[in-house]
Amino acid sequence: MVGDRTAKVLYDAFAIKTVGDLLRHYPRRYMVRGELSDIAELKEGDEVTILAEVSASTTRHIRGRKGGILEVIVTDGSDKLSLTFFNQPWREKELKVGAQGLFAGKVGVFNKKKQLTHPDYQMIVDGSDVDNAVDNFAGKYLPVYAATSKLPSWKISQCMDMAVASLDDLEDYLPDEVRNAHNFPTLQQALVQLHSPADLDHAEAARERLTFDEAFLLQLMLVLRKAQLRKLHSVSRKAKKGGILEAFDAALPFELTGGQLSVTQEIESDLAQSHPMHRLLQGEVGSGKTVVALRAMLAVVDSGGQAALLAPTEVLAAQHLRTFEKLLGPLGHAGMLDSPRDATQVTLITGSQNTAARKAALSLAATGEAGIIIGTHALLGEKIEFADLGLIVVDEQHRFGVEQRDALKEKALKPPHLLVMTATPIPRTVAMTVFGDLDVSTLRELPLGRSPITTHVISVLEKPAFLDRAWERIREEVAQGHQAYVVAPRISASGDENSDIDFLFGQETNDITSVEELAPRLAGDALAGLRVADLHGRQSADVKDATMRAFAAGEIDVLVSTTVIEVGVDVANATVMVILDADRFGVSQLHQLRGRVGRGSAPGLCLLVTNSPADSPARIRLDAVAGSLDGFELSRIDLEQRREGDVLGASQSGTRSHLRLLRVLRDEELIERARADAEGIIAASPDLSSYPGLAREIAQLAKDAATDYLDKG
């Protein structure tokens, strides 16, 4: 249908292999051929349609290259216009001198002459009705496609015209009852109307149908998987009366919030079932997800099983260990003199442990002596064995791929229960689209006694003296017995360039602040006399752990760090955070970072330092963070500024995705309709046997590597 060279470019640029792939390369927008224009009135950049006669035609060769340039001069009596075609000599046969035609395109200027490059045109045969030809041509809607220099939109449009013309009784997989309920066109009608619309209303109806298809097929797959998960047989993990969970609750020095109590009831109900739990726990920064997760793990320990917590970094894994040890107290000291009867052990497995520590941890996991095992990717290693793995808790789930979660699940004797946690609140339709096969629990309220965090933006361009005041605020907080974080976006300086650290100390430059330069400069200058330490990902696990333990113990006044403290770090005495080059971070990331302060009874303060101008997008983003403590609202702002692939986690699935039209924030209502329809279809036919077309479409979709990121089951 298309030449080999065109086919290769289509594949290389857009992964288009089949006619079906081509038809799914949807127009970005449409150009409408307008009323006829006089050549004499044309201006550069105008989208125009003219009725003119060919007055001259010449072809000139390009030196040193194949092909040539066809230049056709047309006139409408008011002026002349050049039409230029590259490597298309056959058009000279159509564009003969004296022939009359309609020409449409965007006006350009070359060598001070107005021209149209590769215009659309329609020649008028002698004796034809000119008025009728004008009406048909000038009113046409022209699709504009994502294109490349080797394959411009007009060339794709030619290929698409051939593809649309070849369509023959295309099977529609969308059930009639669903299509009729929404008054959608058929699949064939939608594809034709989208690529060759009679008007914009038809194009919009086609786009809505095809967008719905994407949402519906995705929701159908997720509903199917959710139903299939419920068919798996797992071990019921019900807490026993008088066990470790009951003892833990009795010893807790604080009361759980209403939200925590509600979510723990949902989780305990799931764990008691004979099919595996698959639940997402999301919540505001500092809302108490860790305690909820620990209670779930203790319920599993009560049942005689083990629980594993998978954390993305060693800093976070070590923080979880410290938190669990503190919360459990003697209940985490099984085998020791002070341990109660139902106590267990908590152990840590990371990649950088020394041989002795690792051997001991592996033994505790394999024998079942450790009821709770915390670890990083090291938990996925072949040598890691569990006595009876009953629950997997995945912290910061977006940091892990499908294969990694599956590798841990395979270490269980029977399908384990799964609890995935995220500290980034997720809008409802994003959760439905990305985690639609999981039950969702949400924590919104903060624990009692938490103080609000005040956030300010410091512009060193507008008021450089305010940065000095930031260092003074740190000194004031330390003088009152509190501690501080200073966050920088980079570990070390880049190359031989000066770092932005010089700007902070009075020497202007354009690079980014780094921890390794900032920590000693602060210790010797603005924060001289305070106990300053640095923390970043290149340090050894022992150094990172020792630094965090010292900070938690109050032995460090100011911790200069990268984003390794973004989640999970819980030091109640830290009250102030200064984030340098804050415009380098995303909205949700800034919200996570500032959540490290104000975790005790003293109020928190976060200062966002930036060089960005007041009206820049980065500054607007920072002002949004400063103006709201609502993580769900900020998450929505963050997602609106990101690419759809980032929102959906497509980085785990390669570059190809079947979601070409769907936008999870824009199309909320449509996604909810699609979910309801998908649940109705599965209720009517759980195996889709009544809908063979849908079954084939879902089977094909399941094979697509682009859906791997959905496979959390």
MIDO-402345 format. One record per residue (C-alpha): residue in three letters; x, y, z. Coordinates in steps of 0.02 Angstrom, whole numbers, padded with zeros to 5 digits. Each point is the difference from the previous one (the first is absolute). Layout:
- res,x,y,z
- ALA,X,Y,Z
...
***
This chain:
- res,x,y,z
- MET,00000,00000,00000
- VAL,00145,00117,00040
- GLY,00178,-00008,-00063
- ASP,00137,-00089,00097
- ARG,00087,00163,00044
- THR,-00160,00078,00066
- ALA,-00041,-00159,00096
- LYS,00173,00002,00081
- VAL,-00018,00182,00053
- LEU,-00175,-00035,00071
- TYR,00071,-00142,00104
- ASP,00158,00089,00056
- ALA,-00092,00160,00049
- PHE,-00166,-00066,00067
- ALA,00016,-00191,00015
- ILE,-00134,-00017,-00135
- LYS,00005,-00174,-00079
- THR,-00177,-00037,-00054
- VAL,-00150,00090,-00073
- GLY,-00076,-00012,00173
- ASP,00151,00088,00076
- LEU,-00014,00135,-00132
- LEU,-00184,00030,00034
- ARG,00042,00021,00185
- HIS,00120,00142,-00042
- TYR,-00132,00130,00038
- PRO,-00004,00182,-00059
- ARG,00059,00130,00124
- ARG,-00115,00133,-00072
- TYR,-00084,00055,-00161
- MET,00029,00141,-00122
- VAL,-00154,00068,-00083
- ARG,00013,00064,-00177
- GLY,-00079,00170,00010
- GLU,-00077,00123,-00122
- LEU,00096,00040,-00158
- SER,00137,00131,00018
- ASP,00078,00120,-00124
- ILE,00184,-00034,-00029
- ALA,00039,00186,00010
- GLU,-00066,00005,00180
- LEU,00095,-00152,00065
- LYS,00114,00020,00151
- GLU,00136,-00115,00064
- GLY,-00071,-00130,00121
- ASP,-00179,00009,-00066
- GLU,-00094,-00164,-00027
- VAL,-00084,00033,-00168
- THR,-00099,-00073,-00143
- ILE,00013,00080,-00172
- LEU,-00080,-00029,-00171
- ALA,00135,00027,-00131
- GLU,00067,-00048,-00171
- VAL,00170,-00077,-00035
- SER,00108,00124,-00096
- ALA,00170,-00086,00005
- SER,00080,-00162,00056
- THR,00186,-00042,00016
- THR,00104,-00138,00079
- ARG,00176,00030,00060
- HIS,00121,-00130,00064
- ILE,00088,00010,00169
- ARG,00188,-00010,-00020
- GLY,00075,-00155,00077
- ARG,-00168,-00077,00045
- LYS,-00131,-00108,-00082
- GLY,-00167,00074,-00051
- GLY,-00044,00180,-00030
- ILE,-00114,00145,00041
- LEU,-00158,00031,-00100
- GLU,-00051,00184,00003
- VAL,-00172,00044,-00066
- ILE,-00053,00182,-00022
- VAL,-00186,00034,00016
- THR,-00098,00161,-00017
- ASP,-00175,00060,00041
- GLY,00016,00163,-00096
- SER,00045,00102,00155
- ASP,00176,-00071,00024
- LYS,00109,-00154,-00021
- LEU,00043,-00138,00125
- SER,00131,-00138,-00001
- LEU,-00046,-00180,00039
- THR,00149,-00109,00048
- PHE,00010,-00190,-00001
- PHE,00156,-00099,00047
- ASN,00041,-00163,-00090
- GLN,-00172,-00014,-00081
- PRO,00029,00024,-00187
- TRP,-00161,-00093,-00046
- ARG,-00105,00147,00060
- GLU,00058,00098,-00153
- LYS,-00122,-00105,-00104
- GLU,-00147,00060,00106
- LEU,00058,00179,00019
- LYS,00007,00047,-00185
- VAL,00006,00180,-00058
- GLY,-00177,00064,-00023
- ALA,-00078,-00125,00122
- GLN,-00111,00071,00136
- GLY,-00005,-00064,00178
- LEU,-00027,00031,00185
- PHE,00157,00008,00108
- ALA,00010,00000,00191
- GLY,00143,00015,00122
- LYS,00102,00114,00113
- VAL,00081,00152,-00080
- GLY,00188,00009,00012
- VAL,00130,00117,-00073
- PHE,00159,-00053,-00092
- ASN,00115,00120,-00092
- LYS,-00130,00136,00034
- LYS,-00133,-00099,-00095
- LYS,-00160,-00066,00078
- GLN,-00020,-00188,-00018
- LEU,-00096,-00153,00056
- THR,00106,-00155,00034
- HIS,-00084,-00166,-00039
- PRO,-00174,00077,-00005
- ASP,-00158,-00102,-00008
- TYR,-00085,00027,-00166
- GLN,-00143,-00054,-00110
- MET,00004,00034,-00188
- ILE,-00161,00053,-00084
- VAL,-00039,-00096,-00158
- ASP,-00054,00104,-00148
- GLY,-00189,00019,-00003
- SER,-00018,-00040,00186
- ASP,-00106,00103,00118
- VAL,00130,00114,00079
- ASP,-00116,00059,00138
- ASN,-00038,-00179,00053
- ALA,00185,-00045,-00002
- VAL,00040,00150,00109
- ASP,-00135,-00045,00126
- ASN,00062,-00180,00014
- PHE,00184,00042,00009
- ALA,-00001,00157,00108
- GLY,-00111,-00076,00133
- LYS,00106,-00157,00028
- TYR,00080,-00038,00170
- LEU,00181,-00054,-00017
- PRO,00075,-00109,00138
- VAL,00170,00050,00070
- TYR,00104,-00147,00063
- ALA,00153,-00018,00109
- ALA,00136,-00003,-00133
- THR,00187,00003,-00031
- SER,00114,00090,-00123
- LYS,00008,-00160,-00103
- LEU,-00187,-00030,00009
- PRO,-00102,00162,00002
- SER,-00183,00007,00050
- TRP,-00061,00013,-00180
- LYS,00091,-00162,-00044
- ILE,-00077,-00089,00150
- SER,-00168,00067,-00055
- GLN,00025,-00080,-00172
- CYS,00040,-00167,00083
- MET,-00151,00019,00113
- ASP,-00117,00035,-00148
- MET,00054,-00166,-00075
- ALA,-00024,-00091,00166
- VAL,-00174,00073,00027
- ALA,-00050,-00043,-00179
- SER,00053,-00181,00030
- LEU,-00110,-00025,00153
- ASP,-00126,-00139,-00027
- ASP,-00135,-00048,00127
- LEU,00110,00024,00153
- GLU,-00056,-00106,00148
- ASP,-00054,00107,00148
- TYR,00055,-00076,00165
- LEU,-00101,00124,00103
- PRO,-00162,-00087,00055
- ASP,-00156,00072,-00081
- GLU,-00081,00037,00168
- VAL,00150,00107,00052
- ARG,00015,00088,-00168
- ASN,-00185,00038,-00010
- ALA,-00009,00060,00180
- HIS,00128,00136,-00039
- ASN,-00060,00032,-00178
- PHE,00172,-00037,-00069
- PRO,00039,-00029,-00185
- THR,00060,-00173,-00051
- LEU,00188,-00031,00002
- GLN,00009,00014,-00190
- GLN,-00100,00160,00000
- ALA,00109,00073,00137
- LEU,00163,-00036,-00091
- VAL,-00066,00073,-00163
- GLN,-00074,00153,00086
- LEU,00158,00035,00098
- HIS,00118,-00007,-00149
- SER,-00119,00073,-00130
- PRO,-00133,00099,00092
- ALA,-00148,00081,-00085
- ASP,00003,00131,00138
- LEU,00072,00026,00174
- ASP,-00155,-00072,00086
- HIS,00028,-00167,-00087
- ALA,00186,00007,00043
- GLU,-00039,00034,00183
- ALA,-00127,-00143,00008
- ALA,00130,-00117,-00075
- ARG,00134,00057,00121
- GLU,-00115,-00025,00150
- ARG,-00041,-00177,-00057
- LEU,00183,-00046,-00023
- THR,00050,00082,00164
- PHE,-00136,-00098,00088
- ASP,00065,-00159,-00081
- GLU,00171,00027,00080
- ALA,-00077,00030,00172
- PHE,-00123,-00145,-00018
- LEU,00127,-00130,-00056
- LEU,00119,00051,00138
- GLN,-00135,-00006,00134
- LEU,-00064,-00165,-00069
- MET,00174,-00075,00016
- LEU,00018,00065,00178
- VAL,-00173,-00062,00053
- LEU,00041,-00170,-00076
- ARG,00164,-00010,00094
- LYS,-00084,00050,00161
- ALA,-00127,-00139,-00024
- GLN,00139,-00125,-00041
- LEU,00098,00048,00155
- ARG,-00152,-00040,00106
- LYS,00003,-00177,-00070
- LEU,00177,-00032,00066
- HIS,00012,-00098,00162
- SER,00103,00076,00139
- VAL,00022,-00028,00186
- SER,-00117,00097,00113
- ARG,00106,00110,00113
- LYS,-00112,00044,00145
- ALA,00072,00076,00159
- LYS,-00023,-00112,00150
- LYS,-00077,00053,00164
- GLY,00133,00046,00128
- GLY,00137,00002,-00133
- ILE,00136,00122,-00049
- LEU,-00118,00120,-00090
- GLU,-00109,00017,00155
- ALA,00153,00029,00108
- PHE,00066,00129,-00123
- ASP,-00163,00097,00002
- ALA,-00002,00000,00190
- ALA,00177,00071,00007
- LEU,-00021,00136,-00131
- PRO,00038,00169,00080
- PHE,-00127,00090,-00110
- GLU,-00174,-00026,-00069
- LEU,-00030,-00047,-00181
- THR,-00098,00126,-00103
- GLY,-00172,-00041,-00064
- GLY,00073,-00022,-00173
- GLN,00132,-00121,00062
- LEU,-00131,-00103,00092
- SER,-00110,-00007,-00154
- VAL,00142,-00053,-00115
- THR,00065,-00132,00123
- GLN,-00174,-00077,00004
- GLU,00001,-00011,-00190
- ILE,00171,-00081,00000
- GLU,-00039,-00123,00140
- SER,-00159,-00051,-00092
- ASP,00103,-00031,-00158
- LEU,00132,-00100,00093
- ALA,-00134,-00112,00075
- GLN,-00059,-00054,-00173
- SER,00057,-00159,-00087
- HIS,00051,00097,-00156
- PRO,00148,00120,-00001
- MET,-00022,00182,00046
- HIS,00052,00124,-00135
- ARG,-00017,00171,00076
- LEU,00074,00172,-00029
- LEU,00027,00109,00152
- GLN,00022,00182,-00043
- GLY,00005,00146,00116
- GLU,00053,00174,00042
- VAL,00178,00033,00054
- GLY,00012,-00049,00183
- SER,-00174,-00078,00006
- GLY,00063,-00158,00087
- LYS,00012,-00129,-00139
- THR,00148,-00085,00085
- VAL,-00098,-00044,00157
- VAL,-00142,-00069,-00106
- ALA,00121,-00107,-00099
- LEU,00085,-00063,00159
- ARG,-00168,-00052,00073
- ALA,-00035,-00101,-00158
- MET,00170,-00083,00015
- LEU,-00032,-00044,00182
- ALA,-00167,-00079,-00046
- VAL,00094,-00114,-00119
- VAL,00130,-00040,00134
- ASP,-00146,-00046,00115
- SER,-00057,-00126,-00129
- GLY,00171,-00083,-00001
- GLY,00061,00082,-00160
- GLN,00129,00130,-00048
- ALA,-00011,00172,-00078
- ALA,00128,00082,-00114
- LEU,00013,00187,-00029
- LEU,00084,00051,-00163
- ALA,00074,00176,00004
- PRO,00082,00092,-00146
- THR,00155,00065,00091
- GLU,00114,-00057,00140
- VAL,-00033,00163,00093
- LEU,-00187,-00032,-00001
- ALA,00021,-00185,00044
- ALA,00111,00045,00148
- GLN,-00126,00133,00054
- HIS,-00140,-00129,-00003
- LEU,00107,-00115,00108
- ARG,00029,00137,00129
- THR,-00184,00048,-00001
- PHE,-00058,-00180,00021
- GLU,00125,-00033,00139
- LYS,-00057,00157,00092
- LEU,-00186,-00038,-00020
- LEU,00015,-00184,00045
- GLY,00120,00016,00146
- PRO,00014,-00169,00090
- LEU,-00126,-00074,-00124
- GLY,00140,00004,-00130
- HIS,00127,-00087,00112
- ALA,-00052,-00183,-00012
- GLY,00128,-00113,00081
- MET,00062,00133,00121
- LEU,-00029,00004,00186
- ASP,-00118,00148,-00005
- SER,-00108,-00065,-00142
- PRO,-00184,-00045,00025
- ARG,-00068,-00171,-00049
- ASP,-00068,00056,-00169
- ALA,00150,00106,-00052
- THR,00082,-00013,-00170
- GLN,00160,00060,-00079
- VAL,00027,00135,-00132
- THR,00148,-00014,-00117
- LEU,00074,00102,-00142
- ILE,00070,-00064,-00166
- THR,00092,00122,-00116
- GLY,00128,-00016,-00138
- SER,00142,00084,00093
- GLN,-00008,-00096,00164
- ASN,00159,-00083,00060
- THR,00010,-00189,-00014
- ALA,-00038,-00038,00182
- ALA,-00152,00113,00011
- ARG,-00069,-00066,-00163
- LYS,00025,-00181,00050
- ALA,-00090,00028,00164
- ALA,-00145,00090,-00084
- LEU,-00018,-00136,-00132
- SER,-00008,-00131,00136
- LEU,-00134,00094,00097
- ALA,-00106,00013,-00158
- ALA,00023,-00181,-00053
- THR,-00037,-00076,00171
- GLY,-00150,00111,00033
- GLU,00077,00074,00159
- ALA,-00021,00171,-00080
- GLY,-00183,00035,-00025
- ILE,00036,00166,-00086
- ILE,00135,00018,-00132
- ILE,00042,00173,-00067
- GLY,00108,00020,-00153
- THR,00043,00082,-00163
- HIS,00017,-00083,-00171
- ALA,00115,-00122,00092
- LEU,-00158,-00091,00058
- LEU,-00024,-00056,-00180
- GLY,00164,-00098,-00005
- GLU,00002,-00186,-00035
- LYS,00074,-00043,00170
- ILE,-00140,00084,00097
- GLU,-00119,-00129,00074
- PHE,-00150,00017,00114
- ALA,-00080,-00127,00115
- ASP,-00177,00058,-00040
- LEU,-00017,00165,-00091
- GLY,-00180,00057,00025
- LEU,00003,00187,-00036
- ILE,00102,00113,-00112
- VAL,-00001,00186,00034
- VAL,00072,00105,-00141
- ASP,00046,00175,00055
- GLU,00005,00137,-00132
- GLN,-00069,-00123,-00128
- HIS,00043,00111,-00151
- ARG,00185,-00036,00030
- PHE,-00023,-00185,-00040
- GLY,-00038,-00090,-00162
- VAL,-00117,-00145,-00029
- GLU,00138,-00129,-00008
- GLN,00070,00054,00168
- ARG,-00166,-00021,00089
- ASP,-00029,-00167,-00084
- ALA,00174,-00061,00050
- LEU,-00042,00027,00183
- LYS,-00173,-00078,-00014
- GLU,00077,-00158,-00071
- LYS,00091,-00027,00165
- ALA,-00166,-00036,00087
- LEU,-00072,-00175,00018
- LYS,-00173,00062,-00052
- PRO,-00052,00165,-00081
- PRO,00041,00130,00134
- HIS,-00104,00150,00049
- LEU,00062,00163,-00075
- LEU,-00006,00176,00070
- VAL,00078,00137,-00106
- MET,00025,00172,00075
- THR,00027,00170,-00076
- ALA,00033,00163,00090
- THR,-00054,00097,-00154
- PRO,-00188,00026,00003
- ILE,-00081,-00055,-00162
- PRO,-00155,00077,-00080
- ARG,-00144,-00123,-00014
- THR,00005,-00028,-00188
- VAL,00189,-00025,00001
- ALA,-00022,-00132,00134
- MET,-00139,-00080,-00104
- THR,00110,-00001,-00155
- VAL,00166,-00054,00074
- PHE,-00058,-00104,00149
- GLY,-00172,-00053,-00057
- ASP,00031,-00181,00049
- LEU,00039,00051,00180
- ASP,-00116,00050,00139
- VAL,00045,00175,00058
- SER,00011,00064,00178
- THR,00034,00184,00033
- LEU,00064,00092,00154
- ARG,-00035,00186,00001
- GLU,00005,00060,00180
- LEU,00162,00028,00096
- PRO,00034,-00080,00171
- LEU,-00049,00101,00152
- GLY,00130,00123,00062
- ARG,00077,00035,-00170
- SER,00034,00184,-00034
- PRO,-00028,00083,-00169
- ILE,00147,00042,-00113
- THR,00026,00178,-00062
- THR,00080,00014,-00173
- HIS,00080,00154,-00080
- VAL,00085,00029,-00168
- ILE,00167,00092,00008
- SER,00051,00082,-00164
- VAL,00188,00035,00004
- LEU,-00024,00101,-00160
- GLU,-00125,00120,00078
- LYS,00055,00000,00182
- PRO,00172,-00082,00022
- ALA,00010,00058,00181
- PHE,-00145,-00116,00042
- LEU,00117,-00150,-00018
- ASP,00107,00067,00142
- ARG,-00160,00007,00101
- ALA,-00031,-00185,-00041
- TRP,00167,-00048,00078
- GLU,-00043,00108,00150
- ARG,-00166,-00094,00020
- ILE,00096,-00163,00006
- ARG,00112,00071,00136
- GLU,-00153,00057,00098
- GLU,-00082,-00172,-00010
- VAL,00161,-00088,00053
- ALA,00017,00123,00146
- GLN,-00172,-00058,00057
- GLY,00059,-00180,-00002
- HIS,-00069,-00047,-00172
- GLN,00083,-00065,-00159
- ALA,-00002,00044,-00185
- TYR,00014,-00073,-00174
- VAL,00082,00086,-00148
- VAL,-00041,-00085,-00165
- ALA,00099,00016,-00162
- PRO,-00043,-00080,-00168
- ARG,00173,-00069,-00039
- ILE,00132,-00101,00091
- SER,00153,00082,-00079
- ALA,00042,00142,-00118
- SER,-00006,-00030,-00188
- GLY,00168,-00006,-00087
- ASP,00113,00151,00015
- GLU,-00142,00125,00009
- ASN,-00031,00104,00154
- SER,-00148,-00056,00101
- ASP,-00151,00101,00052
- ILE,00075,-00005,00173
- ASP,00102,00152,-00052
- PHE,-00160,00096,-00035
- LEU,-00062,-00042,00174
- PHE,00158,00076,00071
- GLY,00001,00154,-00109
- GLN,00077,-00058,-00166
- GLU,-00121,-00017,-00144
- THR,00004,-00157,-00106
- ASN,-00127,-00112,-00090
- ASP,00031,-00176,00062
- ILE,-00091,-00104,00129
- THR,00033,-00010,00186
- SER,00085,-00160,00059
- VAL,00006,-00083,00171
- GLU,00187,-00033,00000
- GLU,00039,00185,-00025
- LEU,-00143,00071,00102
- ALA,00030,-00094,00163
- PRO,00178,00062,00033
- ARG,-00040,00176,-00060
- LEU,-00146,00014,00120
- ALA,00099,-00077,00143
- GLY,00138,00127,-00027
- ASP,-00107,00152,-00036
- ALA,-00187,00028,00023
- LEU,-00022,-00142,00126
- ALA,00172,00003,00079
- GLY,-00001,-00073,00175
- LEU,-00146,-00117,-00034
- ARG,00020,-00187,-00022
- VAL,-00023,-00024,-00189
- ALA,00004,-00168,-00089
- ASP,-00036,-00057,-00178
- LEU,-00102,-00146,-00066
- HIS,-00017,-00065,-00178
- GLY,-00020,-00157,-00102
- ARG,00184,-00028,-00042
- GLN,00048,-00027,00181
- SER,00017,-00176,00068
- ALA,-00147,-00077,00091
- ASP,00095,00007,00164
- VAL,00036,00186,-00019
- LYS,-00180,00039,-00048
- ASP,-00069,-00102,00144
- ALA,00121,00076,00126
- THR,-00042,00176,-00060
- MET,-00188,-00027,00012
- ARG,00016,-00080,00172
- ALA,00105,00147,00060
- PHE,-00126,00124,-00071
- ALA,-00145,-00093,00079
- ALA,00094,00001,00166
- GLY,00024,00188,-00009
- GLU,00189,-00011,-00024
- ILE,-00010,00097,-00166
- ASP,-00078,00173,-00010
- VAL,-00012,00020,-00189
- LEU,-00010,-00140,-00128
- VAL,00050,00053,-00177
- SER,-00076,-00130,-00115
- THR,-00065,-00049,-00170
- THR,-00175,-00070,-00021
- VAL,00048,-00163,00088
- ILE,-00100,00073,00147
- GLU,-00154,00026,-00111
- VAL,-00106,-00137,00076
- GLY,-00006,-00099,00161
- VAL,00126,00102,00099
- ASP,-00081,00044,00166
- VAL,00093,00112,00121
- ALA,-00129,00092,00106
- ASN,00128,00128,00062
- ALA,00035,00067,-00176
- THR,-00098,00161,-00023
- VAL,00075,00094,-00148
- MET,00050,-00046,-00178
- VAL,00086,00107,-00131
- ILE,-00013,-00069,-00178
- LEU,00126,00077,-00120
- ASP,-00035,00009,-00187
- ALA,-00178,-00049,00047
- ASP,-00056,00027,-00180
- ARG,00097,-00159,-00044
- PHE,-00127,-00106,00092
- GLY,-00178,-00049,-00043
- VAL,-00152,00055,00099
- SER,-00031,-00167,00083
- GLN,00184,-00022,00039
- LEU,00007,00169,00088
- HIS,-00156,-00047,00099
- GLN,00084,-00163,00051
- LEU,00161,00087,00050
- ARG,-00082,00129,00110
- GLY,-00096,-00139,00085
- ARG,00162,-00044,00090
- VAL,-00024,00151,00115
- GLY,-00143,00039,00118
- ARG,-00016,-00183,00048
- GLY,-00001,00039,00187
- SER,-00092,00127,00105
- ALA,00106,00149,-00057
- PRO,-00054,00090,-00161
- GLY,00094,-00033,-00161
- LEU,00076,00125,-00121
- CYS,00050,-00034,-00181
- LEU,00094,00128,-00105
- LEU,00006,-00025,-00190
- VAL,00151,00090,-00074
- THR,-00001,00039,-00186
- ASN,00082,00105,-00136
- SER,-00156,-00010,-00109
- PRO,-00086,00162,-00056
- ALA,-00166,00041,00081
- ASP,-00105,-00037,-00156
- SER,00089,-00161,-00051
- PRO,-00089,-00170,00002
- ALA,00124,-00061,00131
- ARG,-00041,00145,00116
- ILE,-00187,-00027,-00024
- ARG,00028,-00182,00049
- LEU,00093,00050,00158
- ASP,-00134,00126,00046
- ALA,-00129,-00139,-00015
- VAL,00097,-00107,00124
- ALA,00019,00147,00119
- GLY,-00186,00036,-00011
- SER,-00069,-00173,00041
- LEU,00029,-00145,00119
- ASP,-00128,-00109,-00090
- GLY,00099,-00140,-00079
- PHE,-00145,-00054,-00110
- GLU,-00018,00175,-00072
- LEU,00188,00014,-00027
- SER,00007,-00173,-00078
- ARG,-00128,00054,-00129
- ILE,00102,00157,-00041
- ASP,00155,-00108,-00014
- LEU,-00084,-00125,-00117
- GLU,-00072,00137,-00110
- GLN,00177,00060,-00034
- ARG,00068,-00170,-00045
- ARG,-00009,-00110,-00154
- GLU,-00137,-00131,-00001
- GLY,00131,-00138,-00010
- ASP,00076,00061,00163
- VAL,-00170,00006,00083
- LEU,-00037,-00180,-00050
- GLY,00171,-00067,00041
- ALA,00034,-00045,-00181
- SER,00187,00005,00033
- GLN,-00021,-00179,00058
- SER,-00079,-00054,-00163
- GLY,00108,00072,-00138
- THR,-00050,00138,-00118
- ARG,-00155,-00079,-00076
- SER,-00168,00015,00084
- HIS,-00175,-00026,-00066
- LEU,-00055,00156,00095
- ARG,00014,00127,-00140
- LEU,-00154,00108,00032
- LEU,-00044,-00028,00182
- ARG,00052,00131,00128
- VAL,-00032,-00059,00177
- LEU,-00030,00174,00072
- ARG,-00098,00074,-00144
- ASP,-00108,-00155,-00031
- GLU,-00058,-00035,00177
- GLU,-00184,-00019,-00041
- LEU,00035,-00111,-00150
- ILE,00114,-00114,00104
- GLU,-00133,-00020,00133
- ARG,-00129,-00045,-00134
- ALA,00122,-00125,-00075
- ARG,00031,-00080,00170
- ALA,-00186,-00021,00032
- ASP,-00024,-00076,-00174
- ALA,00148,-00118,00024
- GLU,-00068,-00061,00167
- GLY,-00170,-00028,-00082
- ILE,00077,-00103,-00141
- ILE,00101,-00110,00120
- ALA,-00153,-00025,00111
- ALA,-00097,-00060,-00154
- SER,00140,-00108,-00069
- PRO,00147,-00027,00120
- ASP,00105,-00088,-00133
- LEU,-00059,00112,-00145
- SER,-00065,-00154,-00090
- SER,-00154,00100,-00048
- TYR,00110,00134,-00077
- PRO,00126,-00089,-00114
- GLY,00054,00162,-00084
- LEU,00041,00078,00166
- ALA,00089,-00158,00058
- ARG,00113,00005,-00154
- GLU,00037,00184,00026
- ILE,00044,-00025,00183
- ALA,00109,-00151,-00041
- GLN,00096,00103,-00128
- LEU,00016,00143,00123
- ALA,00068,-00117,00133
- LYS,00139,-00053,-00118
- ASP,00053,00179,-00030
- ALA,00156,00042,00098
- ALA,-00074,00171,00032
- THR,-00120,-00073,00128
- ASP,00134,-00081,00109
- TYR,-00009,00144,00121
- LEU,-00180,-00046,00037
- ASP,00044,-00176,00053
- LYS,00015,00022,00186
- GLY,-00088,-00164,00034
***
